[in-house]
Each structure stands twice: as structure tokens, then as C-alpha cells.
Amino acid sequence: MPRIDSIKVVAVTGNAGRDLPVQIKFNGFSLDLGGVEGSCAPKSTFSGMFRVGSMGHSCKLLGPTSGTWEIASLKVTYEYGVGLPAETHDYGAVTLAAGAEMDILVPPPPPSFDV
């Protein structure tokens, strides 16, 4: 895996929001996302990013400190630097409980459908 230059998180909140700051845990270190736009209030869109400039061994989106955070849509984009294509993971809808950690370094499974 190449070195990750930056991570961008875009989340559309469902009916249950959360307080800021939104944090990720990158390689075991909790980090506040910067460049924040919007909010995590119900039915709102949040975006934020963090420049890591490091190899990614683990990356988790941290749940709220209390209650739940209903996410109607979650997209995480990894930028790898000049000449390398960005990679976006689309997780769809998820709910994070207080203290939960969601692994966002691993892409979601491909959609399944019946034939």
C-alpha cells in the first residue's frame, strides 16, 4: 500500500446527529479532522480531512462519546500523492454507537444482488 497523503471524510447524517469534533484514529492516534465544513446535526452534511503523510496500518472513524450517530451516507477518500489515483470507499448507511470504531481503511464489500 502506498503512503497516504490525506484522508477526506464526507458524511450525511440521518435522524440522529452528533457533536463535533469528528475524529479518526490513524495508526493508533486519535486525530481531529481539519478543514471542516458543515455539521453532524440531523439531516446535515459534514466534510473534513486530515493530512497524514504516512503509511496506513489502521484507520478508524470514531463514534460519538454518547448516544448514536446515524449516517445516511459515508464516503472516505484516500489521496496518495502526485501520479497516483485517489481511492474512494463508499460505505452507504451506517450507525455508530457511543465509543464505537469503524474500520475505514478496508473497502466495503461489493454490493450484492440476486439474478
Phi and psi in radians as a Rosetta constraint file:
Dihedral C 1 N 2 CA 2 C 2 CIRCULARHARMONIC -1.273 0.35
Dihedral N 2 CA 2 C 2 N 3 CIRCULARHARMONIC 2.913 0.35
Dihedral C 2 N 3 CA 3 C 3 CIRCULARHARMONIC -1.138 0.35
Dihedral N 3 CA 3 C 3 N 4 CIRCULARHARMONIC 2.382 0.35
Dihedral C 3 N 4 CA 4 C 4 CIRCULARHARMONIC -1.578 0.35
Dihedral N 4 CA 4 C 4 N 5 CIRCULARHARMONIC 2.135 0.35
Dihedral C 4 N 5 CA 5 C 5 CIRCULARHARMONIC -1.395 0.35
Dihedral N 5 CA 5 C 5 N 6 CIRCULARHARMONIC -0.826 0.35
Dihedral C 5 N 6 CA 6 C 6 CIRCULARHARMONIC -2.648 0.35
Dihedral N 6 CA 6 C 6 N 7 CIRCULARHARMONIC 2.766 0.35
Dihedral C 6 N 7 CA 7 C 7 CIRCULARHARMONIC -2.206 0.35
Dihedral N 7 CA 7 C 7 N 8 CIRCULARHARMONIC 2.232 0.35
Dihedral C 7 N 8 CA 8 C 8 CIRCULARHARMONIC -2.060 0.35
Dihedral N 8 CA 8 C 8 N 9 CIRCULARHARMONIC 2.304 0.35
Dihedral C 8 N 9 CA 9 C 9 CIRCULARHARMONIC -2.015 0.35
Dihedral N 9 CA 9 C 9 N 10 CIRCULARHARMONIC 2.243 0.35
Dihedral C 9 N 10 CA 10 C 10 CIRCULARHARMONIC -2.180 0.35
Dihedral N 10 CA 10 C 10 N 11 CIRCULARHARMONIC 2.086 0.35
Dihedral C 10 N 11 CA 11 C 11 CIRCULARHARMONIC -2.248 0.35
Dihedral N 11 CA 11 C 11 N 12 CIRCULARHARMONIC 2.297 0.35
Dihedral C 11 N 12 CA 12 C 12 CIRCULARHARMONIC -1.788 0.35
Dihedral N 12 CA 12 C 12 N 13 CIRCULARHARMONIC 2.087 0.35
Dihedral C 12 N 13 CA 13 C 13 CIRCULARHARMONIC -1.411 0.35
Dihedral N 13 CA 13 C 13 N 14 CIRCULARHARMONIC 2.475 0.35
Dihedral C 13 N 14 CA 14 C 14 CIRCULARHARMONIC -1.474 0.35
Dihedral N 14 CA 14 C 14 N 15 CIRCULARHARMONIC -2.298 0.35
Dihedral C 14 N 15 CA 15 C 15 CIRCULARHARMONIC -1.421 0.35
Dihedral N 15 CA 15 C 15 N 16 CIRCULARHARMONIC -0.388 0.35
Dihedral C 15 N 16 CA 16 C 16 CIRCULARHARMONIC -2.041 0.35
Dihedral N 16 CA 16 C 16 N 17 CIRCULARHARMONIC 1.981 0.35
Dihedral C 16 N 17 CA 17 C 17 CIRCULARHARMONIC -1.619 0.35
Dihedral N 17 CA 17 C 17 N 18 CIRCULARHARMONIC -2.957 0.35
Dihedral C 17 N 18 CA 18 C 18 CIRCULARHARMONIC -2.583 0.35
Dihedral N 18 CA 18 C 18 N 19 CIRCULARHARMONIC 2.860 0.35
Dihedral C 18 N 19 CA 19 C 19 CIRCULARHARMONIC -1.430 0.35
Dihedral N 19 CA 19 C 19 N 20 CIRCULARHARMONIC 2.700 0.35
Dihedral C 19 N 20 CA 20 C 20 CIRCULARHARMONIC -1.424 0.35
Dihedral N 20 CA 20 C 20 N 21 CIRCULARHARMONIC 2.833 0.35
Dihedral C 20 N 21 CA 21 C 21 CIRCULARHARMONIC -1.521 0.35
Dihedral N 21 CA 21 C 21 N 22 CIRCULARHARMONIC 2.587 0.35
Dihedral C 21 N 22 CA 22 C 22 CIRCULARHARMONIC -1.408 0.35
Dihedral N 22 CA 22 C 22 N 23 CIRCULARHARMONIC 2.370 0.35
Dihedral C 22 N 23 CA 23 C 23 CIRCULARHARMONIC -2.191 0.35
Dihedral N 23 CA 23 C 23 N 24 CIRCULARHARMONIC 2.651 0.35
Dihedral C 23 N 24 CA 24 C 24 CIRCULARHARMONIC -2.030 0.35
Dihedral N 24 CA 24 C 24 N 25 CIRCULARHARMONIC 2.779 0.35
Dihedral C 24 N 25 CA 25 C 25 CIRCULARHARMONIC -2.031 0.35
Dihedral N 25 CA 25 C 25 N 26 CIRCULARHARMONIC 1.839 0.35
Dihedral C 25 N 26 CA 26 C 26 CIRCULARHARMONIC -1.846 0.35
Dihedral N 26 CA 26 C 26 N 27 CIRCULARHARMONIC 2.101 0.35
Dihedral C 26 N 27 CA 27 C 27 CIRCULARHARMONIC 0.878 0.35
Dihedral N 27 CA 27 C 27 N 28 CIRCULARHARMONIC 0.656 0.35
Dihedral C 27 N 28 CA 28 C 28 CIRCULARHARMONIC 1.566 0.35
Dihedral N 28 CA 28 C 28 N 29 CIRCULARHARMONIC -0.086 0.35
Dihedral C 28 N 29 CA 29 C 29 CIRCULARHARMONIC -1.858 0.35
Dihedral N 29 CA 29 C 29 N 30 CIRCULARHARMONIC 2.216 0.35
Dihedral C 29 N 30 CA 30 C 30 CIRCULARHARMONIC -1.352 0.35
Dihedral N 30 CA 30 C 30 N 31 CIRCULARHARMONIC 2.238 0.35
Dihedral C 30 N 31 CA 31 C 31 CIRCULARHARMONIC -2.298 0.35
Dihedral N 31 CA 31 C 31 N 32 CIRCULARHARMONIC 2.351 0.35
Dihedral C 31 N 32 CA 32 C 32 CIRCULARHARMONIC -1.326 0.35
Dihedral N 32 CA 32 C 32 N 33 CIRCULARHARMONIC 2.438 0.35
Dihedral C 32 N 33 CA 33 C 33 CIRCULARHARMONIC -1.314 0.35
Dihedral N 33 CA 33 C 33 N 34 CIRCULARHARMONIC 2.480 0.35
Dihedral C 33 N 34 CA 34 C 34 CIRCULARHARMONIC -1.849 0.35
Dihedral N 34 CA 34 C 34 N 35 CIRCULARHARMONIC -3.132 0.35
Dihedral C 34 N 35 CA 35 C 35 CIRCULARHARMONIC 1.001 0.35
Dihedral N 35 CA 35 C 35 N 36 CIRCULARHARMONIC 0.617 0.35
Dihedral C 35 N 36 CA 36 C 36 CIRCULARHARMONIC -1.219 0.35
Dihedral N 36 CA 36 C 36 N 37 CIRCULARHARMONIC 2.339 0.35
Dihedral C 36 N 37 CA 37 C 37 CIRCULARHARMONIC -2.273 0.35
Dihedral N 37 CA 37 C 37 N 38 CIRCULARHARMONIC 2.492 0.35
Dihedral C 37 N 38 CA 38 C 38 CIRCULARHARMONIC 1.382 0.35
Dihedral N 38 CA 38 C 38 N 39 CIRCULARHARMONIC -2.751 0.35
Dihedral C 38 N 39 CA 39 C 39 CIRCULARHARMONIC -2.636 0.35
Dihedral N 39 CA 39 C 39 N 40 CIRCULARHARMONIC 3.053 0.35
Dihedral C 39 N 40 CA 40 C 40 CIRCULARHARMONIC -1.858 0.35
Dihedral N 40 CA 40 C 40 N 41 CIRCULARHARMONIC 0.343 0.35
Dihedral C 40 N 41 CA 41 C 41 CIRCULARHARMONIC -1.127 0.35
Dihedral N 41 CA 41 C 41 N 42 CIRCULARHARMONIC 2.775 0.35
Dihedral C 41 N 42 CA 42 C 42 CIRCULARHARMONIC -0.920 0.35
Dihedral N 42 CA 42 C 42 N 43 CIRCULARHARMONIC 2.408 0.35
Dihedral C 42 N 43 CA 43 C 43 CIRCULARHARMONIC 1.057 0.35
Dihedral N 43 CA 43 C 43 N 44 CIRCULARHARMONIC 0.543 0.35
Dihedral C 43 N 44 CA 44 C 44 CIRCULARHARMONIC -2.092 0.35
Dihedral N 44 CA 44 C 44 N 45 CIRCULARHARMONIC 2.881 0.35
Dihedral C 44 N 45 CA 45 C 45 CIRCULARHARMONIC -1.963 0.35
Dihedral N 45 CA 45 C 45 N 46 CIRCULARHARMONIC 2.344 0.35
Dihedral C 45 N 46 CA 46 C 46 CIRCULARHARMONIC -2.077 0.35
Dihedral N 46 CA 46 C 46 N 47 CIRCULARHARMONIC 2.437 0.35
Dihedral C 46 N 47 CA 47 C 47 CIRCULARHARMONIC -2.445 0.35
Dihedral N 47 CA 47 C 47 N 48 CIRCULARHARMONIC 2.539 0.35
Dihedral C 47 N 48 CA 48 C 48 CIRCULARHARMONIC -2.809 0.35
Dihedral N 48 CA 48 C 48 N 49 CIRCULARHARMONIC 2.844 0.35
Dihedral C 48 N 49 CA 49 C 49 CIRCULARHARMONIC -2.554 0.35
Dihedral N 49 CA 49 C 49 N 50 CIRCULARHARMONIC 2.876 0.35
Dihedral C 49 N 50 CA 50 C 50 CIRCULARHARMONIC -2.511 0.35
Dihedral N 50 CA 50 C 50 N 51 CIRCULARHARMONIC 2.291 0.35
Dihedral C 50 N 51 CA 51 C 51 CIRCULARHARMONIC -1.541 0.35
Dihedral N 51 CA 51 C 51 N 52 CIRCULARHARMONIC 2.035 0.35
Dihedral C 51 N 52 CA 52 C 52 CIRCULARHARMONIC -1.805 0.35
Dihedral N 52 CA 52 C 52 N 53 CIRCULARHARMONIC -0.715 0.35
Dihedral C 52 N 53 CA 53 C 53 CIRCULARHARMONIC 0.991 0.35
Dihedral N 53 CA 53 C 53 N 54 CIRCULARHARMONIC 0.770 0.35
Dihedral C 53 N 54 CA 54 C 54 CIRCULARHARMONIC -2.684 0.35
Dihedral N 54 CA 54 C 54 N 55 CIRCULARHARMONIC 2.843 0.35
Dihedral C 54 N 55 CA 55 C 55 CIRCULARHARMONIC -1.197 0.35
Dihedral N 55 CA 55 C 55 N 56 CIRCULARHARMONIC 2.442 0.35
Dihedral C 55 N 56 CA 56 C 56 CIRCULARHARMONIC -1.722 0.35
Dihedral N 56 CA 56 C 56 N 57 CIRCULARHARMONIC 2.015 0.35
Dihedral C 56 N 57 CA 57 C 57 CIRCULARHARMONIC -1.713 0.35
Dihedral N 57 CA 57 C 57 N 58 CIRCULARHARMONIC -0.520 0.35
Dihedral C 57 N 58 CA 58 C 58 CIRCULARHARMONIC -2.718 0.35
Dihedral N 58 CA 58 C 58 N 59 CIRCULARHARMONIC 2.581 0.35
Dihedral C 58 N 59 CA 59 C 59 CIRCULARHARMONIC -2.650 0.35
Dihedral N 59 CA 59 C 59 N 60 CIRCULARHARMONIC 2.099 0.35
Dihedral C 59 N 60 CA 60 C 60 CIRCULARHARMONIC -2.250 0.35
Dihedral N 60 CA 60 C 60 N 61 CIRCULARHARMONIC 2.479 0.35
Dihedral C 60 N 61 CA 61 C 61 CIRCULARHARMONIC -1.531 0.35
Dihedral N 61 CA 61 C 61 N 62 CIRCULARHARMONIC 2.227 0.35
Dihedral C 61 N 62 CA 62 C 62 CIRCULARHARMONIC -1.593 0.35
Dihedral N 62 CA 62 C 62 N 63 CIRCULARHARMONIC 2.382 0.35
Dihedral C 62 N 63 CA 63 C 63 CIRCULARHARMONIC -1.251 0.35
Dihedral N 63 CA 63 C 63 N 64 CIRCULARHARMONIC 3.078 0.35
Dihedral C 63 N 64 CA 64 C 64 CIRCULARHARMONIC -1.218 0.35
Dihedral N 64 CA 64 C 64 N 65 CIRCULARHARMONIC 2.923 0.35
Dihedral C 64 N 65 CA 65 C 65 CIRCULARHARMONIC -1.379 0.35
Dihedral N 65 CA 65 C 65 N 66 CIRCULARHARMONIC -0.398 0.35
Dihedral C 65 N 66 CA 66 C 66 CIRCULARHARMONIC -2.599 0.35
Dihedral N 66 CA 66 C 66 N 67 CIRCULARHARMONIC 2.723 0.35
Dihedral C 66 N 67 CA 67 C 67 CIRCULARHARMONIC 1.267 0.35
Dihedral N 67 CA 67 C 67 N 68 CIRCULARHARMONIC -2.709 0.35
Dihedral C 67 N 68 CA 68 C 68 CIRCULARHARMONIC -2.259 0.35
Dihedral N 68 CA 68 C 68 N 69 CIRCULARHARMONIC 2.746 0.35
Dihedral C 68 N 69 CA 69 C 69 CIRCULARHARMONIC -2.090 0.35
Dihedral N 69 CA 69 C 69 N 70 CIRCULARHARMONIC 1.905 0.35
Dihedral C 69 N 70 CA 70 C 70 CIRCULARHARMONIC -1.506 0.35
Dihedral N 70 CA 70 C 70 N 71 CIRCULARHARMONIC 2.064 0.35
Dihedral C 70 N 71 CA 71 C 71 CIRCULARHARMONIC -1.913 0.35
Dihedral N 71 CA 71 C 71 N 72 CIRCULARHARMONIC 2.044 0.35
Dihedral C 71 N 72 CA 72 C 72 CIRCULARHARMONIC -1.347 0.35
Dihedral N 72 CA 72 C 72 N 73 CIRCULARHARMONIC -0.502 0.35
Dihedral C 72 N 73 CA 73 C 73 CIRCULARHARMONIC -2.684 0.35
Dihedral N 73 CA 73 C 73 N 74 CIRCULARHARMONIC 2.285 0.35
Dihedral C 73 N 74 CA 74 C 74 CIRCULARHARMONIC -2.312 0.35
Dihedral N 74 CA 74 C 74 N 75 CIRCULARHARMONIC 2.144 0.35
Dihedral C 74 N 75 CA 75 C 75 CIRCULARHARMONIC -2.221 0.35
Dihedral N 75 CA 75 C 75 N 76 CIRCULARHARMONIC 2.347 0.35
Dihedral C 75 N 76 CA 76 C 76 CIRCULARHARMONIC -2.186 0.35
Dihedral N 76 CA 76 C 76 N 77 CIRCULARHARMONIC 2.199 0.35
Dihedral C 76 N 77 CA 77 C 77 CIRCULARHARMONIC -2.010 0.35
Dihedral N 77 CA 77 C 77 N 78 CIRCULARHARMONIC 2.267 0.35
Dihedral C 77 N 78 CA 78 C 78 CIRCULARHARMONIC -1.862 0.35
Dihedral N 78 CA 78 C 78 N 79 CIRCULARHARMONIC 2.156 0.35
Dihedral C 78 N 79 CA 79 C 79 CIRCULARHARMONIC -1.743 0.35
Dihedral N 79 CA 79 C 79 N 80 CIRCULARHARMONIC 2.295 0.35
Dihedral C 79 N 80 CA 80 C 80 CIRCULARHARMONIC -1.895 0.35
Dihedral N 80 CA 80 C 80 N 81 CIRCULARHARMONIC -0.032 0.35
Dihedral C 80 N 81 CA 81 C 81 CIRCULARHARMONIC 1.929 0.35
Dihedral N 81 CA 81 C 81 N 82 CIRCULARHARMONIC 3.109 0.35
Dihedral C 81 N 82 CA 82 C 82 CIRCULARHARMONIC -1.013 0.35
Dihedral N 82 CA 82 C 82 N 83 CIRCULARHARMONIC 2.275 0.35
Dihedral C 82 N 83 CA 83 C 83 CIRCULARHARMONIC 1.515 0.35
Dihedral N 83 CA 83 C 83 N 84 CIRCULARHARMONIC -0.161 0.35
Dihedral C 83 N 84 CA 84 C 84 CIRCULARHARMONIC -1.963 0.35
Dihedral N 84 CA 84 C 84 N 85 CIRCULARHARMONIC 2.372 0.35
Dihedral C 84 N 85 CA 85 C 85 CIRCULARHARMONIC -1.239 0.35
Dihedral N 85 CA 85 C 85 N 86 CIRCULARHARMONIC 2.557 0.35
Dihedral C 85 N 86 CA 86 C 86 CIRCULARHARMONIC -1.245 0.35
Dihedral N 86 CA 86 C 86 N 87 CIRCULARHARMONIC 2.763 0.35
Dihedral C 86 N 87 CA 87 C 87 CIRCULARHARMONIC -2.198 0.35
Dihedral N 87 CA 87 C 87 N 88 CIRCULARHARMONIC 2.187 0.35
Dihedral C 87 N 88 CA 88 C 88 CIRCULARHARMONIC -1.991 0.35
Dihedral N 88 CA 88 C 88 N 89 CIRCULARHARMONIC 2.247 0.35
Dihedral C 88 N 89 CA 89 C 89 CIRCULARHARMONIC -1.799 0.35
Dihedral N 89 CA 89 C 89 N 90 CIRCULARHARMONIC 2.170 0.35
Dihedral C 89 N 90 CA 90 C 90 CIRCULARHARMONIC -1.875 0.35
Dihedral N 90 CA 90 C 90 N 91 CIRCULARHARMONIC 1.862 0.35
Dihedral C 90 N 91 CA 91 C 91 CIRCULARHARMONIC -1.594 0.35
Dihedral N 91 CA 91 C 91 N 92 CIRCULARHARMONIC -0.153 0.35
Dihedral C 91 N 92 CA 92 C 92 CIRCULARHARMONIC 1.211 0.35
Dihedral N 92 CA 92 C 92 N 93 CIRCULARHARMONIC -2.474 0.35
Dihedral C 92 N 93 CA 93 C 93 CIRCULARHARMONIC -1.568 0.35
Dihedral N 93 CA 93 C 93 N 94 CIRCULARHARMONIC 2.338 0.35
Dihedral C 93 N 94 CA 94 C 94 CIRCULARHARMONIC -2.522 0.35
Dihedral N 94 CA 94 C 94 N 95 CIRCULARHARMONIC 2.757 0.35
Dihedral C 94 N 95 CA 95 C 95 CIRCULARHARMONIC -2.181 0.35
Dihedral N 95 CA 95 C 95 N 96 CIRCULARHARMONIC 2.222 0.35
Dihedral C 95 N 96 CA 96 C 96 CIRCULARHARMONIC -1.902 0.35
Dihedral N 96 CA 96 C 96 N 97 CIRCULARHARMONIC 2.150 0.35
Dihedral C 96 N 97 CA 97 C 97 CIRCULARHARMONIC -1.444 0.35
Dihedral N 97 CA 97 C 97 N 98 CIRCULARHARMONIC 2.916 0.35
Dihedral C 97 N 98 CA 98 C 98 CIRCULARHARMONIC -0.960 0.35
Dihedral N 98 CA 98 C 98 N 99 CIRCULARHARMONIC 2.255 0.35
Dihedral C 98 N 99 CA 99 C 99 CIRCULARHARMONIC 1.381 0.35
Dihedral N 99 CA 99 C 99 N 100 CIRCULARHARMONIC -0.030 0.35
Dihedral C 99 N 100 CA 100 C 100 CIRCULARHARMONIC -1.282 0.35
Dihedral N 100 CA 100 C 100 N 101 CIRCULARHARMONIC 2.701 0.35
Dihedral C 100 N 101 CA 101 C 101 CIRCULARHARMONIC -2.281 0.35
Dihedral N 101 CA 101 C 101 N 102 CIRCULARHARMONIC 2.206 0.35
Dihedral C 101 N 102 CA 102 C 102 CIRCULARHARMONIC -1.896 0.35
Dihedral N 102 CA 102 C 102 N 103 CIRCULARHARMONIC 2.171 0.35
Dihedral C 102 N 103 CA 103 C 103 CIRCULARHARMONIC -1.234 0.35
Dihedral N 103 CA 103 C 103 N 104 CIRCULARHARMONIC 1.972 0.35
Dihedral C 103 N 104 CA 104 C 104 CIRCULARHARMONIC -1.916 0.35
Dihedral N 104 CA 104 C 104 N 105 CIRCULARHARMONIC 0.113 0.35
Dihedral C 104 N 105 CA 105 C 105 CIRCULARHARMONIC -1.456 0.35
Dihedral N 105 CA 105 C 105 N 106 CIRCULARHARMONIC -0.529 0.35
Dihedral C 105 N 106 CA 106 C 106 CIRCULARHARMONIC -1.519 0.35
Dihedral N 106 CA 106 C 106 N 107 CIRCULARHARMONIC 2.226 0.35
Dihedral C 106 N 107 CA 107 C 107 CIRCULARHARMONIC -1.090 0.35
Dihedral N 107 CA 107 C 107 N 108 CIRCULARHARMONIC 2.634 0.35
Dihedral C 107 N 108 CA 108 C 108 CIRCULARHARMONIC -1.187 0.35
Dihedral N 108 CA 108 C 108 N 109 CIRCULARHARMONIC 2.774 0.35
Dihedral C 108 N 109 CA 109 C 109 CIRCULARHARMONIC -1.138 0.35
Dihedral N 109 CA 109 C 109 N 110 CIRCULARHARMONIC 2.652 0.35
Dihedral C 109 N 110 CA 110 C 110 CIRCULARHARMONIC -1.121 0.35
Dihedral N 110 CA 110 C 110 N 111 CIRCULARHARMONIC 2.645 0.35
Dihedral C 110 N 111 CA 111 C 111 CIRCULARHARMONIC -1.085 0.35
Dihedral N 111 CA 111 C 111 N 112 CIRCULARHARMONIC 2.498 0.35
Dihedral C 111 N 112 CA 112 C 112 CIRCULARHARMONIC -1.879 0.35
Dihedral N 112 CA 112 C 112 N 113 CIRCULARHARMONIC 2.667 0.35
Dihedral C 112 N 113 CA 113 C 113 CIRCULARHARMONIC -2.689 0.35
Dihedral N 113 CA 113 C 113 N 114 CIRCULARHARMONIC 2.706 0.35
Dihedral C 113 N 114 CA 114 C 114 CIRCULARHARMONIC -1.611 0.35
Dihedral N 114 CA 114 C 114 N 115 CIRCULARHARMONIC 2.539 0.35
